[in-house]
Amino acid sequence: MEKVMTRAELARSRRQLAQLDERLLRDIGLDRATARFEAGKGFWT
């Protein structure tokens, strides 16, 4: 059950990452392309 929760949290984090604006992405050291790449990963990775 713990793995399921962890993967659900990861999927949620990736969705949130995709919604960040450019300023926030810069603040965390990412660009839009990297954010899209991460957000597009499946929950199993």
C-alpha positions as CSV (number, residue, x, y, z in Angstrom):
1,M,0.0,0.0,0.0
2,E,2.9,2.4,0.8
3,K,4.2,2.1,-2.8
4,V,0.8,3.0,-4.2
5,M,0.7,6.1,-2.0
6,T,4.2,7.1,-2.9
7,R,3.5,6.7,-6.6
8,A,0.3,8.7,-6.3
9,E,2.2,11.5,-4.5
10,L,4.8,11.5,-7.3
11,A,2.1,11.7,-10.0
12,R,0.5,14.6,-8.1
13,S,3.8,16.4,-7.8
14,R,4.5,16.0,-11.5
15,R,1.1,17.5,-12.3
16,Q,1.8,20.4,-10.0
17,L,5.2,21.0,-11.6
18,A,3.6,21.3,-15.0
19,Q,1.4,24.1,-13.7
20,L,4.2,26.3,-12.3
21,D,4.9,29.6,-14.1
22,E,8.3,30.6,-15.5
23,R,9.3,32.5,-12.5
24,L,8.7,29.6,-10.1
25,L,10.4,27.2,-12.4
26,R,13.5,29.5,-12.5
27,D,13.4,29.7,-8.7
28,I,13.8,25.9,-8.5
29,G,16.3,25.8,-11.3
30,L,14.2,24.3,-14.0
31,D,13.1,25.4,-17.4
32,R,9.8,24.7,-19.1
33,A,11.1,21.8,-21.3
34,T,12.4,20.0,-18.2
35,A,9.2,20.6,-16.3
36,R,7.2,19.2,-19.3
37,F,9.5,16.2,-19.5
38,E,9.1,15.4,-15.8
39,A,5.4,16.0,-15.9
40,G,5.0,13.7,-18.8
41,K,6.5,10.7,-17.1
42,G,4.2,7.9,-16.0
43,F,3.5,7.2,-12.4
44,W,5.5,4.0,-12.6
45,T,8.8,5.8,-13.3
